[in-house]
Amino acid sequence: MILLLSCIERHHQKFRRPPIGPIGSHLTLVQGEMWAVALEGVFGKLLNAFIVTDHTDFLLLRQCAREANYNHLHIIIYGFSRPRLNIPHHMLPQTNHPTAISVVHPTTISS
């Protein structure tokens, strides 16, 4: 992963918007490491995935992954011009048990 991040840094000016990732580095667990193994099972390889803004950035990130010998990188394309999804509290599952949404919080991502 270090080689991949170095390659992204070297080519950062070529991206329309710098990739966000790995996604797992932008999440915090509410109750420490208590849920880490369970959430890794739920989210799987998405924790190592990156988000880019368009297909051109996808191709550039894929090239960086090849240079870093990082095979099978998951890349998600998301148009950042779309508003962030906010789920109203009343639409969240009503349960006495924790959910993935209740124990994982995003960290602030600077643009």
N, CA and C atoms as an extended XYZ file, in Angstrom:
333
Properties=species:S:1:pos:R:3:atomname:S:1:resname:S:1:resid:I:1 pbc="F F F"
N         0.827       -1.196        0.000 N   MET     1
C         0.000        0.000        0.000 CA  MET     1
C         0.869        1.257        0.000 C   MET     1
N         2.024        1.198        0.654 N   ILE     2
C         2.902        2.370        0.716 CA  ILE     2
C         3.370        2.773       -0.682 C   ILE     2
N         3.707        1.783       -1.511 N   LEU     3
C         4.135        2.088       -2.881 CA  LEU     3
C         2.999        2.724       -3.679 C   LEU     3
N         1.794        2.243       -3.470 N   LEU     4
C         0.638        2.809       -4.162 CA  LEU     4
C         0.414        4.258       -3.738 C   LEU     4
N         0.457        4.515       -2.445 N   LEU     5
C         0.262        5.881       -1.952 CA  LEU     5
C         1.363        6.813       -2.452 C   LEU     5
N         2.578        6.304       -2.553 N   SER     6
C         3.683        7.112       -3.091 CA  SER     6
C         3.451        7.451       -4.554 C   SER     6
N         2.964        6.485       -5.316 N   CYS     7
C         2.680        6.716       -6.734 CA  CYS     7
C         1.561        7.748       -6.891 C   CYS     7
N         0.534        7.643       -6.072 N   ILE     8
C        -0.561        8.624       -6.118 CA  ILE     8
C        -0.018       10.016       -5.819 C   ILE     8
N         0.849       10.100       -4.832 N   GLU     9
C         1.436       11.397       -4.472 CA  GLU     9
C         2.271       11.962       -5.624 C   GLU     9
N         3.044       11.105       -6.286 N   ARG    10
C         3.864       11.564       -7.416 CA  ARG    10
C         3.010       12.100       -8.558 C   ARG    10
N         1.844       11.504       -8.759 N   HIS    11
C         0.983       11.869       -9.891 CA  HIS    11
C        -0.224       12.714       -9.471 C   HIS    11
N        -0.209       13.249       -8.259 N   HIS    12
C        -1.402       13.923       -7.735 CA  HIS    12
C        -1.886       15.070       -8.625 C   HIS    12
N        -0.999       15.724       -9.342 N   GLN    13
C        -1.409       16.853      -10.187 CA  GLN    13
C        -2.182       16.396      -11.428 C   GLN    13
N        -2.058       15.131      -11.781 N   LYS    14
C        -2.739       14.615      -12.967 CA  LYS    14
C        -4.204       14.269      -12.687 C   LYS    14
N        -4.529       14.052      -11.425 N   PHE    15
C        -5.902       13.698      -11.074 CA  PHE    15
C        -6.790       14.938      -11.117 C   PHE    15
N        -8.009       14.756      -11.591 N   ARG    16
C        -8.973       15.858      -11.549 CA  ARG    16
C        -9.223       16.248      -10.100 C   ARG    16
N        -9.340       15.232       -9.262 N   ARG    17
C        -9.462       15.409       -7.820 CA  ARG    17
C        -8.708       14.244       -7.189 C   ARG    17
N        -7.869       14.487       -6.186 N   PRO    18
C        -7.076       13.397       -5.617 CA  PRO    18
C        -7.960       12.252       -5.124 C   PRO    18
N        -7.531       11.016       -5.342 N   PRO    19
C        -8.309        9.872       -4.853 CA  PRO    19
C        -8.450        9.908       -3.330 C   PRO    19
N        -9.550        9.384       -2.855 N   ILE    20
C        -9.774        9.239       -1.421 CA  ILE    20
C        -9.576        7.770       -1.089 C   ILE    20
N        -8.707        7.509       -0.152 N   GLY    21
C        -8.505        6.121        0.220 CA  GLY    21
C        -7.155        5.892        0.854 C   GLY    21
N        -6.971        4.691        1.315 N   PRO    22
C        -7.983        3.645        1.381 CA  PRO    22
C        -9.143        4.061        2.289 C   PRO    22
N       -10.330        3.620        1.942 N   ILE    23
C       -11.534        4.048        2.653 CA  ILE    23
C       -11.423        3.781        4.153 C   ILE    23
N       -10.866        2.647        4.530 N   GLY    24
C       -10.740        2.302        5.946 CA  GLY    24
C        -9.957        3.322        6.750 C   GLY    24
N        -9.056        4.046        6.095 N   SER    25
C        -8.272        5.050        6.823 CA  SER    25
C        -9.094        6.301        7.124 C   SER    25
N       -10.287        6.382        6.569 N   HIS    26
C       -11.162        7.535        6.783 CA  HIS    26
C       -12.346        7.207        7.689 C   HIS    26
N       -12.232        6.087        8.408 N   LEU    27
C       -13.297        5.670        9.318 CA  LEU    27
C       -12.751        5.535       10.729 C   LEU    27
N       -13.591        5.833       11.691 N   THR    28
C       -13.230        5.587       13.086 CA  THR    28
C       -14.300        4.703       13.706 C   THR    28
N       -13.869        3.862       14.625 N   LEU    29
C       -14.797        2.985       15.329 CA  LEU    29
C       -15.220        3.655       16.623 C   LEU    29
N       -16.516        3.654       16.877 N   VAL    30
C       -17.054        4.328       18.053 CA  VAL    30
C       -16.573        3.668       19.338 C   VAL    30
N       -16.564        2.357       19.390 N   GLN    31
C       -16.181        1.653       20.613 CA  GLN    31
C       -14.823        0.975       20.445 C   GLN    31
N       -13.842        1.753       20.012 N   GLY    32
C       -12.492        1.226       19.870 CA  GLY    32
C       -12.423        0.062       18.910 C   GLY    32
N       -11.687       -0.944       19.287 N   GLU    33
C       -11.475       -2.098       18.406 CA  GLU    33
C       -12.489       -3.219       18.632 C   GLU    33
N       -13.484       -2.979       19.469 N   MET    34
C       -14.449       -4.024       19.801 CA  MET    34
C       -15.125       -4.616       18.567 C   MET    34
N       -15.409       -3.781       17.573 N   TRP    35
C       -16.151       -4.230       16.400 CA  TRP    35
C       -15.279       -4.402       15.159 C   TRP    35
N       -13.984       -4.254       15.280 N   ALA    36
C       -13.095       -4.255       14.111 CA  ALA    36
C       -13.217       -5.527       13.276 C   ALA    36
N       -13.160       -6.680       13.886 N   VAL    37
C       -13.196       -7.940       13.133 CA  VAL    37
C       -14.552       -8.123       12.448 C   VAL    37
N       -15.627       -7.821       13.165 N   ALA    38
C       -16.965       -7.966       12.584 CA  ALA    38
C       -17.151       -7.033       11.392 C   ALA    38
N       -16.702       -5.789       11.536 N   LEU    39
C       -16.872       -4.825       10.449 CA  LEU    39
C       -15.985       -5.142        9.260 C   LEU    39
N       -14.818       -5.685        9.519 N   GLU    40
C       -13.960       -6.103        8.414 CA  GLU    40
C       -14.645       -7.220        7.629 C   GLU    40
N       -15.352       -8.088        8.329 N   GLY    41
C       -16.114       -9.133        7.651 CA  GLY    41
C       -17.269       -8.569        6.844 C   GLY    41
N       -17.935       -7.549        7.366 N   VAL    42
C       -19.070       -6.929        6.682 CA  VAL    42
C       -18.612       -6.154        5.451 C   VAL    42
N       -17.608       -5.308        5.629 N   PHE    43
C       -17.176       -4.436        4.542 CA  PHE    43
C       -16.147       -5.076        3.629 C   PHE    43
N       -15.434       -6.079        4.124 N   GLY    44
C       -14.466       -6.804        3.314 CA  GLY    44
C       -13.427       -5.902        2.680 C   GLY    44
N       -13.204       -6.119        1.402 N   LYS    45
C       -12.150       -5.404        0.682 CA  LYS    45
C       -12.463       -3.932        0.444 C   LYS    45
N       -13.682       -3.510        0.738 N   LEU    46
C       -14.009       -2.094        0.555 CA  LEU    46
C       -13.176       -1.191        1.462 C   LEU    46
N       -12.677       -1.731        2.569 N   LEU    47
C       -11.846       -0.924        3.462 CA  LEU    47
C       -10.537       -0.516        2.792 C   LEU    47
N       -10.084       -1.302        1.816 N   ASN    48
C        -8.861       -0.978        1.077 CA  ASN    48
C        -9.146       -0.278       -0.247 C   ASN    48
N       -10.407       -0.021       -0.546 N   ALA    49
C       -10.790        0.595       -1.820 CA  ALA    49
C       -10.494        2.094       -1.819 C   ALA    49
N       -10.484        2.658       -3.018 N   PHE    50
C       -10.295        4.094       -3.216 CA  PHE    50
C       -11.502        4.643       -3.963 C   PHE    50
N       -11.756        5.930       -3.787 N   ILE    51
C       -12.836        6.612       -4.498 CA  ILE    51
C       -12.213        7.670       -5.397 C   ILE    51
N       -12.635        7.674       -6.664 N   VAL    52
C       -12.187        8.695       -7.619 CA  VAL    52
C       -13.415        9.363       -8.218 C   VAL    52
N       -13.197       10.495       -8.864 N   THR    53
C       -14.318       11.304       -9.336 CA  THR    53
C       -14.815       10.958      -10.739 C   THR    53
N       -13.980       10.332      -11.574 N   ASP    54
C       -14.422       10.013      -12.932 CA  ASP    54
C       -13.574        8.884      -13.526 C   ASP    54
N       -13.933        8.497      -14.745 N   HIS    55
C       -13.257        7.372      -15.396 CA  HIS    55
C       -11.787        7.679      -15.697 C   HIS    55
N       -11.486        8.919      -16.022 N   THR    56
C       -10.096        9.299      -16.294 CA  THR    56
C        -9.236        9.091      -15.046 C   THR    56
N        -9.740        9.535      -13.891 N   ASP    57
C        -9.013        9.317      -12.636 CA  ASP    57
C        -8.946        7.833      -12.291 C   ASP    57
N        -9.990        7.087      -12.637 N   PHE    58
C        -9.987        5.638      -12.445 CA  PHE    58
C        -8.807        5.014      -13.186 C   PHE    58
N        -8.649        5.394      -14.458 N   LEU    59
C        -7.562        4.832      -15.262 CA  LEU    59
C        -6.194        5.226      -14.712 C   LEU    59
N        -6.063        6.459      -14.259 N   LEU    60
C        -4.798        6.917      -13.691 CA  LEU    60
C        -4.477        6.170      -12.396 C   LEU    60
N        -5.476        5.976      -11.551 N   LEU    61
C        -5.259        5.227      -10.311 CA  LEU    61
C        -4.942        3.768      -10.611 C   LEU    61
N        -5.599        3.201      -11.601 N   ARG    62
C        -5.315        1.816      -12.002 CA  ARG    62
C        -3.856        1.703      -12.456 C   ARG    62
N        -3.362        2.709      -13.191 N   GLN    63
C        -1.962        2.715      -13.624 CA  GLN    63
C        -1.022        2.787      -12.416 C   GLN    63
N        -1.356        3.612      -11.448 N   CYS    64
C        -0.548        3.684      -10.221 CA  CYS    64
C        -0.521        2.328       -9.517 C   CYS    64
N        -1.663        1.660       -9.478 N   ALA    65
C        -1.728        0.343       -8.841 CA  ALA    65
C        -0.818       -0.649       -9.569 C   ALA    65
N        -0.808       -0.592      -10.896 N   ARG    66
C         0.084       -1.474      -11.665 CA  ARG    66
C         1.546       -1.179      -11.352 C   ARG    66
N         1.900        0.112      -11.316 N   GLU    67
C         3.281        0.501      -11.004 CA  GLU    67
C         3.699        0.002       -9.626 C   GLU    67
N         2.767       -0.027       -8.694 N   ALA    68
C         3.064       -0.440       -7.319 CA  ALA    68
C         2.882       -1.942       -7.123 C   ALA    68
N         2.596       -2.660       -8.209 N   ASN    69
C         2.323       -4.104       -8.133 CA  ASN    69
C         1.207       -4.410       -7.140 C   ASN    69
N         0.208       -3.547       -7.116 N   TYR    70
C        -0.943       -3.715       -6.234 CA  TYR    70
C        -2.093       -4.226       -7.092 C   TYR    70
N        -2.249       -5.538       -7.114 N   ASN    71
C        -3.266       -6.161       -7.956 CA  ASN    71
C        -4.627       -6.145       -7.274 C   ASN    71
N        -5.656       -6.118       -8.073 N   HIS    72
C        -7.041       -6.236       -7.598 CA  HIS    72
C        -7.479       -5.075       -6.712 C   HIS    72
N        -7.040       -3.879       -7.024 N   LEU    73
C        -7.459       -2.701       -6.272 CA  LEU    73
C        -8.917       -2.384       -6.602 C   LEU    73
N        -9.739       -2.231       -5.583 N   HIS    74
C       -11.127       -1.826       -5.780 CA  HIS    74
C       -11.164       -0.307       -5.908 C   HIS    74
N       -11.755        0.171       -6.997 N   ILE    75
C       -11.865        1.608       -7.231 CA  ILE    75
C       -13.332        1.938       -7.475 C   ILE    75
N       -13.832        2.889       -6.724 N   ILE    76
C       -15.221        3.322       -6.836 CA  ILE    76
C       -15.234        4.691       -7.503 C   ILE    76
N       -16.069        4.846       -8.519 N   ILE    77
C       -16.219        6.145       -9.176 CA  ILE    77
C       -17.463        6.811       -8.600 C   ILE    77
N       -17.278        8.019       -8.086 N   TYR    78
C       -18.392        8.756       -7.490 CA  TYR    78
C       -18.276       10.224       -7.864 C   TYR    78
N       -19.339       10.779       -8.403 N   GLY    79
C       -19.352       12.196       -8.760 CA  GLY    79
C       -19.505       13.050       -7.516 C   GLY    79
N       -18.446       13.736       -7.122 N   PHE    80
C       -18.463       14.513       -5.883 CA  PHE    80
C       -19.335       15.755       -5.977 C   PHE    80
N       -19.848       16.051       -7.166 N   SER    81
C       -20.751       17.192       -7.283 CA  SER    81
C       -22.126       16.855       -6.701 C   SER    81
N       -22.394       15.572       -6.539 N   ARG    82
C       -23.659       15.152       -5.925 CA  ARG    82
C       -23.609       15.426       -4.429 C   ARG    82
N       -24.734       15.805       -3.837 N   PRO    83
C       -24.734       16.079       -2.391 CA  PRO    83
C       -24.491       14.802       -1.591 C   PRO    83
N       -23.904       14.979       -0.422 N   ARG    84
C       -23.631       13.860        0.475 CA  ARG    84
C       -24.954       13.262        0.954 C   ARG    84
N       -24.994       11.949        1.034 N   LEU    85
C       -26.194       11.254        1.487 CA  LEU    85
C       -26.307       11.363        3.001 C   LEU    85
N       -27.395       11.936        3.456 N   ASN    86
C       -27.686       12.013        4.886 CA  ASN    86
C       -28.951       11.212        5.151 C   ASN    86
N       -28.830       10.213        6.003 N   ILE    87
C       -29.982        9.378        6.337 CA  ILE    87
C       -30.621        9.943        7.600 C   ILE    87
N       -31.881       10.362        7.518 N   PRO    88
C       -32.551       10.893        8.711 CA  PRO    88
C       -32.595        9.841        9.824 C   PRO    88
N       -32.476       10.300       11.042 N   HIS    89
C       -32.423        9.398       12.196 CA  HIS    89
C       -33.621        8.450       12.238 C   HIS    89
N       -34.806        8.946       11.887 N   HIS    90
C       -36.002        8.100       11.958 CA  HIS    90
C       -35.996        6.980       10.909 C   HIS    90
N       -35.100        7.058        9.911 N   MET    91
C       -35.025        6.021        8.888 CA  MET    91
C       -33.948        4.975        9.192 C   MET    91
N       -33.179        5.193       10.249 N   LEU    92
C       -32.169        4.218       10.653 CA  LEU    92
C       -32.853        3.052       11.358 C   LEU    92
N       -32.235        1.873       11.332 N   PRO    93
C       -32.843        0.722       12.012 CA  PRO    93
C       -33.063        1.009       13.495 C   PRO    93
N       -34.238        0.671       13.978 N   GLN    94
C       -34.568        0.848       15.389 CA  GLN    94
C       -34.343       -0.496       16.086 C   GLN    94
N       -33.206       -0.612       16.761 N   THR    95
C       -32.845       -1.863       17.411 CA  THR    95
C       -32.016       -1.572       18.651 C   THR    95
N       -32.026       -2.506       19.577 N   ASN    96
C       -31.192       -2.383       20.770 CA  ASN    96
C       -29.772       -2.868       20.510 C   ASN    96
N       -29.558       -3.433       19.340 N   HIS    97
C       -28.250       -3.972       18.984 CA  HIS    97
C       -27.510       -2.996       18.079 C   HIS    97
N       -26.196       -2.970       18.161 N   PRO    98
C       -25.441       -2.054       17.294 CA  PRO    98
C       -25.534       -2.463       15.826 C   PRO    98
N       -25.485       -1.474       14.959 N   THR    99
C       -25.442       -1.710       13.517 CA  THR    99
C       -24.119       -1.167       12.991 C   THR    99
N       -23.780       -1.518       11.772 N   ALA   100
C       -22.535       -1.015       11.180 CA  ALA   100
C       -22.540        0.509       11.149 C   ALA   100
N       -23.680        1.099       10.831 N   ILE   101
C       -23.771        2.563       10.776 CA  ILE   101
C       -23.571        3.185       12.152 C   ILE   101
N       -24.012        2.495       13.195 N   SER   102
C       -23.919        3.086       14.531 CA  SER   102
C       -22.525        2.995       15.140 C   SER   102
N       -21.676        2.095       14.655 N   VAL   103
C       -20.346        1.949       15.263 CA  VAL   103
C       -19.207        2.463       14.382 C   VAL   103
N       -19.525        2.895       13.155 N   VAL   104
C       -18.505        3.439       12.255 CA  VAL   104
C       -18.874        4.873       11.916 C   VAL   104
N       -17.919        5.769       12.079 N   HIS   105
C       -18.141        7.168       11.731 CA  HIS   105
C       -17.050        7.621       10.774 C   HIS   105
N       -17.431        8.403        9.756 N   PRO   106
C       -16.404        8.916        8.841 CA  PRO   106
C       -15.593       10.020        9.504 C   PRO   106
N       -14.312       10.066        9.157 N   THR   107
C       -13.493       11.194        9.579 CA  THR   107
C       -13.672       12.288        8.540 C   THR   107
N       -13.250       13.468        8.836 N   THR   108
C       -13.373       14.573        7.894 CA  THR   108
C       -12.390       14.370        6.753 C   THR   108
N       -12.889       14.503        5.539 N   ILE   109
C       -12.051       14.377        4.351 CA  ILE   109
C       -11.885       15.763        3.766 C   ILE   109
N       -10.655       16.226        3.717 N   SER   110
C       -10.416       17.552        3.139 CA  SER   110
C       -10.363       17.442        1.630 C   SER   110
N       -10.785       18.493        0.959 N   SER   111
C       -10.794       18.460       -0.506 CA  SER   111
C        -9.592       19.146       -1.077 C   SER   111
